[in-house]
């Protein structure tokens, strides 16, 4: 695709009024409209203690718990509120714990055994793709 000039862009955007707008000051704003998307799904097998500590999984409701060696599932959503539904789907599909959930930025961290976290992440991605019509990404495993 070739680049277009500012004038060509304005003509395309305001094709009916372009002649009337020529030479006038225009103010353009960009608005971010999040789509329906699962944009990250990653499974970390047998995480080290430093990963749990850096993710803050050893504080708050998990203070005093030992999760070293467990699997971590990371999932990110837009719109952000979808994380609440994802947590519900994950908890009902496998024996996992919610390590962290943020409905203001759409992040969900699951912890548990490898097969349980894999099942939960796979079911969340499948549910959002097939039932809710979200665009989904590939699930990565390390």
TORBAFI-619269 format. One line per field, with one value per atom (N, C-alpha, C, O, CB): x, y, z; residue number from 1. Coordinates in nm, 2 decimals, always signed. Glycine has a CB too. Example, Ala and Ser with C-alpha at 12.3 -4.5 7.8 and 13.67 -1.06 7.14 Angstrom:
BEGIN
u <- (+1.32  +1.23  +1.32  +1.42  +1.13  +1.28  +1.37  +1.29  +1.34  +1.41)
v <- (-0.57  -0.45  -0.33  -0.33  -0.45  -0.22  -0.11  +0.00  +0.11  -0.06)
w <- (+0.78  +0.78  +0.78  +0.85  +0.90  +0.71  +0.71  +0.79  +0.80  +0.57)
pos <- (1  1  1  1  1  2  2  2  2  2)
//
This chain:
BEGIN
u <- (+0.08  +0.00  +0.09  +0.18  -0.10  +0.06  +0.14  +0.09  -0.02  +0.14  +0.18  +0.15  +0.07  +0.08  +0.27  -0.02  -0.10  -0.06  -0.01  -0.25  -0.09  -0.05  -0.17  -0.27  -0.04  -0.14  -0.24  -0.36  -0.47  -0.18  -0.34  -0.45  -0.54  -0.66  -0.40  -0.47  -0.55  -0.63  -0.74  -0.45  -0.57  -0.64  -0.76  -0.87  -0.55  -0.75  -0.86  -0.97  -1.09  -0.81  -0.93  -1.03  -1.11  -1.23  -0.96  -1.04  -1.11  -1.20  -1.32  -1.01  -1.16  -1.24  -1.36  -1.47  -1.15  -1.34  -1.44  -1.48  -1.50  -1.39  -1.49  -1.51  -1.62  -1.61  -1.54  -1.74  -1.85  -1.82  -1.86  -1.97  -1.75  -1.73  -1.59  -1.55  -1.76  -1.50  -1.36  -1.34  -1.26  -1.29  -1.41  -1.39  -1.42  -1.36  -1.48  -1.53  -1.56  -1.46  -1.45  -1.70  -1.39  -1.30  -1.16  -1.07  -1.30  -1.13  -0.99  -0.95  -1.02  -0.98  -0.83  -0.77  -0.81  -0.76  -0.81  -0.91  -0.96  -0.88  -0.83  -1.11  -0.87  -0.81  -0.90  -1.02  -0.76  -0.85  -0.92  -0.86  -0.74  -0.93  -0.94  -0.89  -0.94  -1.05  -0.94  -0.84  -0.87  -0.83  -0.72  -0.79  -0.91  -0.88  -0.89  -0.96  -0.98  -0.81  -0.81  -0.87  -0.83  -0.67  -0.96  -1.02  -0.98  -0.99  -1.17  -0.94  -0.91  -1.04  -1.10  -0.80  -1.08  -1.19  -1.14  -1.11  -1.30  -1.13  -1.08  -1.18  -1.30  -1.06  -1.12  -1.20  -1.22  -1.18  -1.13  -1.29  -1.31  -1.20  -1.20  -1.46  -1.10  -0.98  -0.92  -0.91  -0.88  -0.87  -0.78  -0.64  -0.61  -0.81  -0.56  -0.44  -0.31  -0.20  -0.42  -0.32  -0.21  -0.26  -0.35  -0.12  -0.20  -0.23  -0.10  -0.05  -0.35  -0.04  +0.09  +0.09  +0.04  +0.20  +0.16  +0.17  +0.32  +0.40  +0.10  +0.35  +0.49  +0.49  +0.43  +0.54  +0.56  +0.57  +0.68  +0.79  +0.60  +0.65  +0.75  +0.82  +0.94  +0.85  +0.75  +0.81  +0.91  +0.88  +0.71  +1.01  +1.11  +1.05  +0.95  +1.24  +1.10  +1.06  +1.06  +0.97  +1.14  +1.17  +1.18  +1.07  +1.03  +1.32  +1.01  +0.90  +0.78  +0.70  +0.87  +0.75  +0.63  +0.65  +0.55  +0.62  +0.77  +0.79  +0.78  +0.72  +0.93  +0.83  +0.82  +0.68  +0.64  +0.91  +0.60  +0.46  +0.37  +0.25  +0.40  +0.43  +0.36  +0.27  +0.17  +0.28  +0.30  +0.21  +0.24  +0.18  +0.23  +0.33  +0.36  +0.31  +0.35  +0.51  +0.23  +0.18  +0.02  -0.04  +0.23  -0.04  -0.18  -0.25  -0.21  -0.23  -0.35  -0.42  -0.33  -0.36  -0.54  -0.22  -0.13  -0.01  +0.08  -0.08  -0.01  +0.10  +0.12  +0.03  +0.08  +0.25  +0.28  +0.26  +0.31  +0.20  +0.20  +0.18  +0.31  +0.38  +0.06  +0.34  +0.45  +0.41  +0.35  +0.54  +0.43  +0.38  +0.50  +0.48  +0.30  +0.62  +0.74  +0.72  +0.69  +0.87  +0.75  +0.74  +0.60  +0.58  +0.77  +0.50  +0.37  +0.37  +0.47  +0.26  +0.27  +0.26  +0.18  +0.09  +0.18  +0.22  +0.15  +0.09  +0.15  +0.25  -0.04  -0.11  -0.14  -0.20  -0.24  -0.09  -0.12  -0.21  -0.19  +0.02  -0.32  -0.41  -0.45  -0.46  -0.54  -0.46  -0.49  -0.60  -0.61  -0.36  -0.70  -0.82  -0.85  -0.80  -0.94  -0.92  -0.99  -1.13  -1.14  -0.92  -1.23  -1.23  -1.19  -1.20  -1.37  -1.14  -1.08  -1.17  -1.13  -1.02  -1.30  -1.39  -1.42  -1.47  -1.53  -1.38  -1.39  -1.31  -1.34  -1.35  -1.22  -1.14  -1.22  -1.19  -1.03  -1.33  -1.42  -1.48  -1.49  -1.53  -1.53  -1.59  -1.48  -1.51  -1.65  -1.36  -1.25  -1.22  -1.19  -1.13  -1.21  -1.18  -1.29  -1.26  -1.17  -1.42  -1.53  -1.51  -1.53  -1.66  -1.48  -1.47  -1.35  -1.36  -1.45  -1.24  -1.12  -1.14  -1.11  -1.00  -1.21  -1.23  -1.33  -1.32  -1.28  -1.42  -1.52  -1.47  -1.52  -1.64  -1.36  -1.31  -1.19  -1.16  -1.27  -1.12  -1.01  -0.98  -1.03  -0.88  -0.90  -0.86  -0.74  -0.63  -0.83  -0.77  -0.66  -0.70  -0.82  -0.65  -0.60  -0.62  -0.60  -0.52  -0.53  -0.67  -0.65  -0.53  -0.55  -0.78  -0.42  -0.31  -0.32  -0.28  -0.18  -0.39  -0.41  -0.51  -0.52  -0.27  -0.60  -0.70  -0.72  -0.74  -0.84  -0.71  -0.72  -0.82  -0.80  -0.58  -0.94  -1.05  -1.03  -1.10  -1.18  -0.92  -0.90  -0.79  -0.78  -0.85  -0.73  -0.63  -0.64  -0.57  -0.49  -0.74  -0.77  -0.67  -0.65  -0.78  -0.60  -0.50  -0.55  -0.61  -0.37  -0.52  -0.55  -0.43  -0.37  -0.68  -0.40  -0.29  -0.35  -0.41  -0.17  -0.33  -0.38  -0.26  -0.15  -0.46  -0.27  -0.16  -0.22  -0.34  -0.09  -0.14  -0.18  -0.09  +0.02  -0.32  -0.13  -0.06  -0.06  -0.15  -0.11  +0.04  +0.05  -0.07  -0.12  +0.17  -0.13  -0.24  -0.37  -0.45  -0.27  -0.38  -0.49  -0.49  -0.59  -0.50  -0.37  -0.35  -0.37  -0.44  -0.21  -0.32  -0.33  -0.48  -0.53  -0.26  -0.55  -0.70  -0.77  -0.86  -0.75  -0.74  -0.81  -0.79  -0.88  -0.77  -0.66  -0.63  -0.69  -0.75  -0.47  -0.68  -0.74  -0.89  -0.95  -0.71  -0.96  -1.10  -1.14  -1.24  -1.16  -1.07  -1.10  -1.08  -1.17  -1.00  -0.97  -0.95  -1.06  -1.12  -0.81  -1.10  -1.20  -1.34  -1.41  -1.21  -1.37  -1.50  -1.51  -1.61  -1.51  -1.40  -1.41  -1.41  -1.48  -1.28  -1.35  -1.35  -1.48  -1.55  -1.24  -1.53  -1.65  -1.78  -1.88  -1.64  -1.78  -1.91  -1.93  -2.05  -1.91  -1.83  -1.84  -1.80  -1.82  -1.76  -1.74  -1.70  -1.58  -1.56  -1.81  -1.49  -1.37  -1.26  -1.26  -1.31  -1.18  -1.05  -0.96  -0.95  -0.99  -0.90  -0.81  -0.67  -0.65  -0.87  -0.57  -0.44  -0.41  -0.48  -0.34  -0.29  -0.24  -0.19  -0.15  -0.12  -0.21  -0.16  -0.01  +0.02  -0.25  +0.07  +0.22  +0.25  +0.19  +0.30  +0.34  +0.38  +0.53  +0.60  +0.32  +0.58  +0.73  +0.76  +0.87  +0.78)
v <- (-0.12  +0.00  +0.12  +0.13  +0.00  +0.22  +0.34  +0.44  +0.44  +0.40  +0.53  +0.64  +0.75  +0.77  +0.70  +0.81  +0.92  +1.05  +1.04  +0.89  +1.16  +1.29  +1.33  +1.27  +1.40  +1.43  +1.48  +1.53  +1.50  +1.59  +1.59  +1.65  +1.53  +1.54  +1.73  +1.43  +1.31  +1.24  +1.20  +1.21  +1.23  +1.17  +1.26  +1.21  +1.16  +1.39  +1.48  +1.47  +1.47  +1.62  +1.46  +1.45  +1.32  +1.32  +1.46  +1.21  +1.09  +1.09  +1.04  +0.97  +1.15  +1.16  +1.25  +1.22  +1.20  +1.36  +1.47  +1.49  +1.61  +1.60  +1.39  +1.40  +1.50  +1.57  +1.27  +1.50  +1.59  +1.73  +1.82  +1.54  +1.75  +1.89  +1.94  +2.05  +1.89  +1.86  +1.90  +2.04  +2.11  +1.79  +2.07  +2.20  +2.31  +2.42  +2.21  +2.29  +2.40  +2.40  +2.51  +2.37  +2.29  +2.29  +2.33  +2.35  +2.15  +2.34  +2.37  +2.51  +2.60  +2.38  +2.50  +2.63  +2.65  +2.74  +2.74  +2.58  +2.60  +2.51  +2.41  +2.58  +2.55  +2.47  +2.36  +2.38  +2.56  +2.24  +2.12  +2.05  +2.05  +2.02  +2.00  +1.93  +1.78  +1.75  +1.99  +1.70  +1.55  +1.49  +1.52  +1.49  +1.40  +1.32  +1.17  +1.13  +1.35  +1.10  +0.95  +0.89  +0.93  +0.89  +0.80  +0.73  +0.58  +0.52  +0.75  +0.53  +0.39  +0.31  +0.33  +0.36  +0.22  +0.14  -0.01  -0.07  +0.16  -0.06  -0.20  -0.30  -0.29  -0.24  -0.39  -0.49  -0.61  -0.61  -0.54  -0.71  -0.83  -0.92  -0.98  -0.89  -0.93  -1.01  -1.07  -1.01  -0.92  -1.19  -1.25  -1.23  -1.30  -1.41  -1.14  -1.10  -1.17  -1.15  -0.95  -1.24  -1.31  -1.44  -1.43  -1.22  -1.55  -1.67  -1.75  -1.80  -1.76  -1.75  -1.81  -1.90  -1.86  -1.70  -2.01  -2.11  -2.12  -2.16  -2.24  -2.10  -2.12  -2.24  -2.24  -1.99  -2.34  -2.47  -2.46  -2.41  -2.59  -2.50  -2.51  -2.38  -2.37  -2.62  -2.28  -2.15  -2.14  -2.21  -2.04  -2.07  -2.05  -1.95  -1.88  -2.00  -1.95  -1.87  -1.72  -1.64  -1.89  -1.68  -1.54  -1.49  -1.38  -1.52  -1.58  -1.54  -1.52  -1.42  -1.66  -1.61  -1.59  -1.46  -1.38  -1.70  -1.43  -1.31  -1.18  -1.08  -1.31  -1.18  -1.07  -1.04  -0.93  -1.09  -1.15  -1.13  -1.10  -1.07  -1.26  -1.10  -1.06  -1.18  -1.15  -0.94  -1.30  -1.41  -1.47  -1.57  -1.52  -1.41  -1.45  -1.36  -1.37  -1.47  -1.26  -1.16  -1.16  -1.24  -1.02  -1.08  -1.07  -1.20  -1.26  -1.03  -1.25  -1.37  -1.49  -1.60  -1.39  -1.48  -1.60  -1.59  -1.67  -1.60  -1.49  -1.48  -1.61  -1.66  -1.36  -1.65  -1.77  -1.90  -2.01  -1.78  -1.90  -2.02  -2.04  -1.95  -2.00  -2.16  -2.20  -2.25  -2.36  -2.31  -2.17  -2.21  -2.24  -2.27  -2.10  -2.25  -2.27  -2.41  -2.51  -2.27  -2.41  -2.54  -2.56  -2.64  -2.65  -2.47  -2.48  -2.41  -2.34  -2.43  -2.44  -2.38  -2.24  -2.23  -2.47  -2.15  -2.02  -2.00  -2.03  -1.90  -1.96  -1.93  -1.78  -1.72  -2.01  -1.71  -1.57  -1.55  -1.60  -1.49  -1.47  -1.44  -1.29  -1.23  -1.53  -1.23  -1.08  -1.06  -1.12  -1.00  -0.97  -0.95  -0.81  -0.72  -1.01  -0.78  -0.66  -0.69  -0.78  -0.56  -0.63  -0.53  -0.59  -0.71  -0.47  -0.51  -0.55  -0.62  -0.72  -0.44  -0.59  -0.65  -0.80  -0.87  -0.58  -0.84  -0.98  -1.07  -1.19  -1.00  -1.02  -1.10  -1.17  -1.27  -1.02  -1.10  -1.16  -1.29  -1.39  -1.06  -1.28  -1.40  -1.51  -1.63  -1.37  -1.47  -1.57  -1.64  -1.76  -1.50  -1.56  -1.62  -1.73  -1.83  -1.52  -1.70  -1.79  -1.92  -2.03  -1.72  -1.90  -2.02  -2.10  -2.22  -1.97  -2.04  -2.11  -2.19  -2.31  -2.01  -2.13  -2.19  -2.31  -2.41  -2.10  -2.30  -2.41  -2.52  -2.63  -2.35  -2.50  -2.60  -2.68  -2.78  -2.53  -2.63  -2.70  -2.66  -2.56  -2.67  -2.74  -2.71  -2.61  -2.66  -2.84  -2.48  -2.38  -2.27  -2.26  -2.32  -2.19  -2.08  -1.95  -1.95  -2.08  -1.85  -1.72  -1.65  -1.62  -1.63  -1.64  -1.57  -1.42  -1.35  -1.61  -1.37  -1.23  -1.20  -1.27  -1.15  -1.10  -1.07  -0.92  -0.86  -1.14  -0.85  -0.71  -0.67  -0.68  -0.64  -0.63  -0.59  -0.45  -0.41  -0.60  -0.38  -0.25  -0.25  -0.15  -0.16  -0.36  -0.38  -0.51  -0.54  -0.35  -0.60  -0.72  -0.83  -0.92  -0.70  -0.84  -0.94  -1.05  -1.02  -0.88  -1.17  -1.29  -1.38  -1.42  -1.36  -1.41  -1.51  -1.62  -1.61  -1.44  -1.74  -1.87  -1.95  -1.94  -1.95  -2.02  -2.10  -2.24  -2.25  -2.04  -2.34  -2.48  -2.58  -2.54  -2.50  -2.70  -2.81  -2.79  -2.72  -2.94  -2.84  -2.82  -2.86  -2.78  -2.91  -2.98  -3.02  -2.94  -2.91  -3.17  -2.89  -2.81  -2.67  -2.62  -2.80  -2.61  -2.48  -2.48  -2.40  -2.42  -2.59  -2.60  -2.62  -2.55  -2.73  -2.70  -2.72  -2.59  -2.55  -2.82  -2.51  -2.39  -2.29  -2.22  -2.33  -2.27  -2.17  -2.21  -2.12  -2.15  -2.33  -2.38  -2.36  -2.32  -2.53  -2.39  -2.37  -2.22  -2.19  -2.44  -2.14  -1.99  -1.95  -1.88  -1.92  -1.98  -1.93  -1.99  -1.92  -1.98  -2.12  -2.18  -2.11  -2.08  -2.33  -2.09  -2.03  -1.89  -1.85  -2.02  -1.81  -1.67  -1.67  -1.59  -1.59  -1.77  -1.78  -1.83  -1.77  -1.87  -1.95  -2.01  -1.96  -1.95  -2.16  -1.93  -1.88  -1.73  -1.69  -1.93  -1.66  -1.51  -1.44  -1.32  -1.46  -1.51  -1.45  -1.36  -1.27  -1.38  -1.38  -1.30  -1.35  -1.47  -1.31  -1.26  -1.30  -1.35  -1.29  -1.18  -1.46  -1.52  -1.55  -1.56  -1.65  -1.55  -1.58  -1.73  -1.80  -1.49  -1.76  -1.90  -1.91  -1.81  -1.93  -2.03  -2.05  -2.09  -2.19  -2.15  -2.02  -2.05  -2.12  -2.09  -1.92  -2.22  -2.30  -2.30  -2.32  -2.44  -2.27  -2.28  -2.36  -2.37  -2.14)
w <- (+0.00  +0.00  +0.00  +0.08  +0.12  -0.09  -0.09  +0.01  +0.05  -0.23  +0.05  +0.14  +0.07  -0.05  +0.21  +0.15  +0.09  +0.17  +0.28  +0.10  +0.10  +0.17  +0.26  +0.26  +0.06  +0.34  +0.44  +0.37  +0.41  +0.52  +0.26  +0.18  +0.12  +0.12  +0.06  +0.07  +0.02  +0.13  +0.11  -0.04  +0.25  +0.36  +0.40  +0.42  +0.48  +0.41  +0.44  +0.33  +0.36  +0.46  +0.21  +0.10  +0.11  +0.09  -0.04  +0.15  +0.17  +0.29  +0.28  +0.18  +0.40  +0.52  +0.51  +0.55  +0.64  +0.44  +0.44  +0.29  +0.25  +0.50  +0.21  +0.07  +0.03  -0.07  +0.01  +0.10  +0.06  +0.10  +0.03  +0.13  +0.21  +0.26  +0.24  +0.29  +0.41  +0.17  +0.16  +0.10  +0.15  +0.07  +0.00  -0.07  +0.03  +0.03  -0.19  +0.12  +0.22  +0.33  +0.39  +0.27  +0.36  +0.47  +0.43  +0.52  +0.52  +0.30  +0.26  +0.32  +0.32  +0.11  +0.38  +0.44  +0.58  +0.65  +0.35  +0.63  +0.77  +0.86  +0.82  +0.78  +0.99  +1.09  +1.13  +1.16  +1.21  +1.13  +1.17  +1.29  +1.30  +1.05  +1.37  +1.49  +1.47  +1.46  +1.62  +1.47  +1.46  +1.59  +1.65  +1.34  +1.64  +1.76  +1.73  +1.64  +1.88  +1.80  +1.78  +1.91  +2.02  +1.75  +1.89  +2.00  +2.00  +1.89  +2.00  +2.11  +2.12  +2.15  +2.25  +2.22  +2.06  +2.09  +2.09  +1.99  +1.98  +2.22  +2.22  +2.16  +2.17  +2.37  +2.09  +2.02  +2.12  +2.23  +1.90  +2.07  +2.15  +2.11  +2.01  +2.12  +2.21  +2.17  +2.30  +2.40  +2.10  +2.28  +2.37  +2.31  +2.21  +2.40  +2.36  +2.29  +2.35  +2.29  +2.30  +2.46  +2.51  +2.58  +2.67  +2.60  +2.56  +2.63  +2.64  +2.54  +2.56  +2.76  +2.77  +2.90  +3.00  +2.78  +2.89  +3.00  +3.03  +2.94  +2.97  +3.16  +3.20  +3.29  +3.40  +3.28  +3.25  +3.33  +3.43  +3.41  +3.23  +3.55  +3.66  +3.68  +3.66  +3.64  +3.72  +3.74  +3.86  +3.96  +3.75  +3.85  +3.96  +4.06  +4.04  +3.91  +4.18  +4.29  +4.25  +4.28  +4.42  +4.18  +4.14  +4.05  +4.06  +4.07  +3.97  +3.88  +3.97  +3.95  +3.78  +4.07  +4.16  +4.23  +4.25  +4.25  +4.28  +4.36  +4.27  +4.32  +4.43  +4.15  +4.06  +4.02  +3.99  +3.95  +4.01  +3.97  +4.09  +4.08  +3.90  +4.21  +4.33  +4.38  +4.45  +4.31  +4.34  +4.37  +4.51  +4.55  +4.27  +4.58  +4.72  +4.83  +4.94  +4.73  +4.79  +4.88  +4.88  +4.80  +4.84  +4.96  +4.96  +5.01  +5.10  +4.82  +4.93  +4.97  +4.96  +5.02  +4.88  +4.89  +4.87  +4.96  +4.95  +4.73  +5.06  +5.15  +5.23  +5.29  +5.24  +5.23  +5.31  +5.23  +5.28  +5.43  +5.11  +5.03  +4.95  +4.91  +4.94  +4.92  +4.84  +4.70  +4.70  +4.91  +4.60  +4.47  +4.37  +4.25  +4.41  +4.43  +4.34  +4.28  +4.34  +4.43  +4.15  +4.07  +4.01  +3.92  +4.16  +4.05  +3.99  +3.85  +3.82  +4.08  +3.77  +3.64  +3.65  +3.74  +3.54  +3.57  +3.57  +3.43  +3.33  +3.59  +3.43  +3.30  +3.30  +3.39  +3.29  +3.19  +3.17  +3.06  +2.95  +3.15  +3.08  +2.97  +2.98  +3.09  +2.99  +2.86  +2.86  +2.76  +2.65  +2.81  +2.80  +2.73  +2.70  +2.77  +2.80  +2.59  +2.57  +2.52  +2.43  +2.46  +2.57  +2.67  +2.80  +2.83  +2.69  +2.89  +3.01  +3.11  +3.18  +3.08  +3.11  +3.20  +3.17  +3.25  +3.19  +3.05  +3.01  +3.10  +3.11  +2.87  +3.17  +3.26  +3.37  +3.42  +3.33  +3.41  +3.51  +3.46  +3.53  +3.56  +3.34  +3.28  +3.26  +3.29  +3.14  +3.22  +3.20  +3.33  +3.33  +3.14  +3.44  +3.57  +3.61  +3.66  +3.68  +3.58  +3.61  +3.52  +3.58  +3.58  +3.40  +3.31  +3.35  +3.36  +3.16  +3.39  +3.43  +3.56  +3.56  +3.45  +3.65  +3.78  +3.77  +3.84  +3.88  +3.67  +3.65  +3.56  +3.56  +3.59  +3.49  +3.40  +3.45  +3.40  +3.27  +3.56  +3.61  +3.75  +3.80  +3.52  +3.82  +3.96  +3.96  +3.98  +4.04  +3.94  +3.94  +4.04  +4.09  +3.80  +4.08  +4.16  +4.08  +3.99  +4.29  +4.12  +4.06  +4.13  +4.25  +4.06  +4.06  +4.13  +4.13  +4.22  +4.05  +4.02  +4.00  +3.90  +3.80  +3.97  +3.92  +3.82  +3.83  +3.94  +3.85  +3.71  +3.71  +3.60  +3.48  +3.68  +3.65  +3.55  +3.49  +3.41  +3.62  +3.54  +3.48  +3.37  +3.30  +3.59  +3.35  +3.24  +3.17  +3.08  +3.28  +3.22  +3.15  +3.17  +3.08  +3.01  +3.28  +3.30  +3.40  +3.50  +3.35  +3.37  +3.45  +3.46  +3.36  +3.40  +3.59  +3.61  +3.69  +3.80  +3.69  +3.64  +3.70  +3.75  +3.68  +3.60  +3.86  +3.91  +3.94  +3.98  +4.03  +3.93  +3.96  +3.89  +3.85  +3.92  +3.89  +3.82  +3.67  +3.62  +3.86  +3.60  +3.46  +3.38  +3.31  +3.41  +3.40  +3.32  +3.36  +3.27  +3.35  +3.48  +3.52  +3.46  +3.41  +3.67  +3.46  +3.40  +3.25  +3.20  +3.44  +3.19  +3.04  +3.01  +2.92  +2.99  +3.09  +3.06  +3.08  +3.00  +3.16  +3.19  +3.21  +3.10  +3.05  +3.35  +3.06  +2.96  +2.83  +2.76  +2.94  +2.79  +2.66  +2.66  +2.56  +2.64  +2.77  +2.78  +2.78  +2.71  +2.91  +2.84  +2.84  +2.69  +2.64  +2.93  +2.62  +2.49  +2.40  +2.31  +2.44  +2.41  +2.33  +2.36  +2.26  +2.36  +2.48  +2.52  +2.45  +2.40  +2.67  +2.46  +2.41  +2.26  +2.20  +2.46  +2.19  +2.05  +2.00  +1.91  +2.00  +2.05  +2.00  +2.05  +1.98  +2.02  +2.18  +2.24  +2.23  +2.21  +2.38  +2.25  +2.25  +2.13  +2.11  +2.37  +2.03  +1.91  +1.91  +1.83  +1.85  +2.01  +2.02  +1.93  +1.89  +2.17  +1.88  +1.81  +1.92  +2.03  +1.73  +1.89  +1.99  +1.93  +1.81  +2.04  +2.02  +1.98  +2.00  +2.06  +2.06  +1.96  +1.98  +2.13  +2.18  +1.88  +2.19  +2.32  +2.32  +2.25  +2.40  +2.39  +2.39  +2.52  +2.62  +2.37  +2.51  +2.63  +2.63  +2.53  +2.62  +2.75  +2.78  +2.90  +2.94  +2.79)
pos <- (1  1  1  1  1  2  2  2  2  2  3  3  3  3  3  4  4  4  4  4  5  5  5  5  5  6  6  6  6  6  7  7  7  7  7  8  8  8  8  8  9  9  9  9  9  10  10  10  10  10  11  11  11  11  11  12  12  12  12  12  13  13  13  13  13  14  14  14  14  14  15  15  15  15  15  16  16  16  16  16  17  17  17  17  17  18  18  18  18  18  19  19  19  19  19  20  20  20  20  20  21  21  21  21  21  22  22  22  22  22  23  23  23  23  23  24  24  24  24  24  25  25  25  25  25  26  26  26  26  26  27  27  27  27  27  28  28  28  28  28  29  29  29  29  29  30  30  30  30  30  31  31  31  31  31  32  32  32  32  32  33  33  33  33  33  34  34  34  34  34  35  35  35  35  35  36  36  36  36  36  37  37  37  37  37  38  38  38  38  38  39  39  39  39  39  40  40  40  40  40  41  41  41  41  41  42  42  42  42  42  43  43  43  43  43  44  44  44  44  44  45  45  45  45  45  46  46  46  46  46  47  47  47  47  47  48  48  48  48  48  49  49  49  49  49  50  50  50  50  50  51  51  51  51  51  52  52  52  52  52  53  53  53  53  53  54  54  54  54  54  55  55  55  55  55  56  56  56  56  56  57  57  57  57  57  58  58  58  58  58  59  59  59  59  59  60  60  60  60  60  61  61  61  61  61  62  62  62  62  62  63  63  63  63  63  64  64  64  64  64  65  65  65  65  65  66  66  66  66  66  67  67  67  67  67  68  68  68  68  68  69  69  69  69  69  70  70  70  70  70  71  71  71  71  71  72  72  72  72  72  73  73  73  73  73  74  74  74  74  74  75  75  75  75  75  76  76  76  76  76  77  77  77  77  77  78  78  78  78  78  79  79  79  79  79  80  80  80  80  80  81  81  81  81  81  82  82  82  82  82  83  83  83  83  83  84  84  84  84  84  85  85  85  85  85  86  86  86  86  86  87  87  87  87  87  88  88  88  88  88  89  89  89  89  89  90  90  90  90  90  91  91  91  91  91  92  92  92  92  92  93  93  93  93  93  94  94  94  94  94  95  95  95  95  95  96  96  96  96  96  97  97  97  97  97  98  98  98  98  98  99  99  99  99  99  100  100  100  100  100  101  101  101  101  101  102  102  102  102  102  103  103  103  103  103  104  104  104  104  104  105  105  105  105  105  106  106  106  106  106  107  107  107  107  107  108  108  108  108  108  109  109  109  109  109  110  110  110  110  110  111  111  111  111  111  112  112  112  112  112  113  113  113  113  113  114  114  114  114  114  115  115  115  115  115  116  116  116  116  116  117  117  117  117  117  118  118  118  118  118  119  119  119  119  119  120  120  120  120  120  121  121  121  121  121  122  122  122  122  122  123  123  123  123  123  124  124  124  124  124  125  125  125  125  125  126  126  126  126  126  127  127  127  127  127  128  128  128  128  128  129  129  129  129  129  130  130  130  130  130  131  131  131  131  131  132  132  132  132  132  133  133  133  133  133  134  134  134  134  134  135  135  135  135  135  136  136  136  136  136  137  137  137  137  137  138  138  138  138  138  139  139  139  139  139  140  140  140  140  140  141  141  141  141  141  142  142  142  142  142)
//
